[in-house]
Amino acid sequence: MLVQASPWHAHALQRTAAGLAEPLSVPARMEWTTRPGQGPGAEVLGPDLRGKRLLELGCGPGHNAAHLATLPQALGSAQAGGIPTGARVTGVDLVGLQVRRARSHYGRLTNLTFVAGHALHYLHASDERFDAIYSVFGAVGLVTPELLLPAIAQRLTPGRVLAFSVPHPQRGGRSPSGDDRPRRDHVALPDRTRLPIARWEFTTDRWERHLRQAGFWLTSTQEFHDPRMGHRPTTLLIRARRL
Ligand SMILES: C[S@@+](CC[C@H](N)C(=O)[O-])C[C@H]1O[C@@H](n2cnc3c(N)ncnc32)[C@H](O)[C@@H]1O
């Protein structure tokens, strides 16, 4: 019932009502920011992802997972002779409705699995090792980093990438957390209602400290702007490697 009542359930409910959950063509690129077409793509996760095991935490409708599962999409073949050419991707989302939506869009892709559940619970229950784990405005930043980052480290092969994008802590004139506690934020629903959520709004230094404590080294940070949302950066993309 708690999940049913969560802002993320309301978000999924309105999104589902707004658009048909029908099969979609696979997006031609991976999006890390609020502005489609901007910034890096799948290469953030590694140079050759074909056949690799990838995990997305907070996959929503599954667009990025579908892109990664069908690499090299740019070459125009989702599958060559029935053999999947992309990565083997698992997308986890807290909300069953999102998972149902993702399956309606991309359930036909054989090397793509969508699972309903809390990111932390999924990581704790899994005994798989992944070649990369990622989150695009998903569970990283929405779950206590002191719990989530060590759980990710447990399931990631040493040397491999964790990458996540989060709303920039200084977007719209905000200031980053001065401590390790979450801040109040909102989920904006399609009908413009704003429902409160907690979000960890760290500077890159604070993310680096938490990553180091969990067994990662931070390899790059990038910020992105979206002119539709003023002159301040809107997205922070962080890339780290498992020690
Ligand atoms: C802003 S949406 C982003 C969806 C997707 N990554 C994208 O870029 O379109 C955030 C998603 O994270 C999911 N989420 C929130 N908390 C989560 C958690 N603890 N575990 C797994 N998923 C979570 C929500 O249900 C929602 O689908």
The ligand as a Gaussian input file, in Angstrom:
#p B3LYP/6-31G(d) Opt

LIG

0 1
 C       12.193000      10.548000     -12.846000
 S       11.828000       8.868000     -13.168000
 C       13.160000       8.425000     -14.284000
 C       12.822000       7.223000     -15.123000
 C       13.864000       6.826000     -16.182000
 N       15.148000       6.531000     -15.611000
 C       13.959000       7.882000     -17.260000
 O       15.006000       8.527000     -17.373000
 O       12.969000       8.053000     -17.990000
 C       12.324000       8.080000     -11.633000
 C       11.967000       6.605000     -11.579000
 O       12.629000       6.026000     -10.442000
 C       11.729000       5.118000      -9.833000
 N       12.150000       4.938000      -8.435000
 C       12.038000       5.828000      -7.416000
 N       12.538000       5.317000      -6.288000
 C       12.988000       4.065000      -6.583000
 C       13.574000       3.010000      -5.828000
 N       13.809000       3.159000      -4.533000
 N       13.878000       1.859000      -6.452000
 C       13.620000       1.703000      -7.783000
 N       13.047000       2.651000      -8.543000
 C       12.736000       3.820000      -7.957000
 C       10.365000       5.757000     -10.015000
 O        9.288000       4.852000      -9.903000
 C       10.481000       6.360000     -11.417000
 O       10.033000       5.458000     -12.408000

